[in-house]
Amino acid sequence: MPRGVRKSEYAKRDLFDVWLPLVAPSRELLKSYNAGKKTATQFFRAYKSEMKQPTARHTIELLAAIARQTPIAIGCYCEDESRCHRKALIELIRNEI
């Protein structure tokens, strides 16, 4: 479930079609970044490193395979995309296409 959103609210708020926590940054990484303990460069480097783990890597490969056949959209609730993991995730998916 998305952090901070009750499961009962998903459908009511029409929040997303599919939520993939396997490609989200770890809680620890996100917490250190939001607390200012990591720079954006450090955050993105660490996130990309997390995405090299087999389960995340396979999920990214699946998203790339889907994207070869049909357009996909990657969403997140971060206000500033330049500081959000989705920027790096999109890059990782595009590199697989």
N, C-alpha and C positions, 0 to 999 in steps of 0.2 A: 504494500500500500504506500502511496506517497506520504512522505513524512508530514505529520501534522494534519492529515485529513482522515476523518473516520471513514471506514469502509462503507457505512450506510449512506454516505454523502456522494459516493462516486457517480451513481446513475442520476441522482437528484440534480447534481451540478454539471452533468455531462462533461466530466473532466478529461477523459481520454478514451481512446479505443482499446489500446493495449499498453499496459505498464510493464516495463522491463527493468526491474531492479538490478539485473545482472550487468547492466551497462551504466549504472549510476556510480558515482564515487563513493568510497567507503565513508561511513559516518565519521570516522576519525580524521580522514583527509578533509572532508568538507568542514568539519568543526575547526580544525587548525587553520584552514584558509579563511573562513569567515571571521575568526578571531584575530586575523592579521599575523598569525605566526608563520604563514607561508606567503611568499610573493606569488603573483599570477604565474610567473615562469616556473616556480617550484611546484605549484599546484598542478599545472598542465603536464609537467614532466612526470609527476607522481601518478596522476590519473592515467596517463598513457601506459605507464608501467603496470598499473592495476589491470588495465584492459588486455595485457599480454597473458593473463592467467587463462587456462584452457576454456573454462566455461564462458568467460566474457569474450574471448577471441572467437569462439564458435558462434556466439550470438551475433557478433559483429559480422561474421562471414554470412550468416543467415540473412541479416538485414541487407547486406550488399547484394545477395542473390535475389531477394525480393525487389530491391531497387532497380535491378537490371530489367525487370519485367514491368514494373509499375511505379509511378512516383510515390514516395513516402514522405512523411513529415515527422520531424523530430521536435518534440516540445518539452518544455520545462517551465517551472514557475519562477525562475530567476528573472529579475527585471532587466539586467544588463547582459546581453548575450556575449559580449566581449569578455566577460568574467565568468561565464558559465561553462560547465563541462560539455554542453551540447555542441559548442563550437568545435571542440576536440573530437567528439564522437562523430560528428558529420565528416570531419577530415578523415578519421579512421575508416569510416564506411566508404567514402569516395576512393580511398587508396586500395580498397578491395575490389572495386568495380572494374 
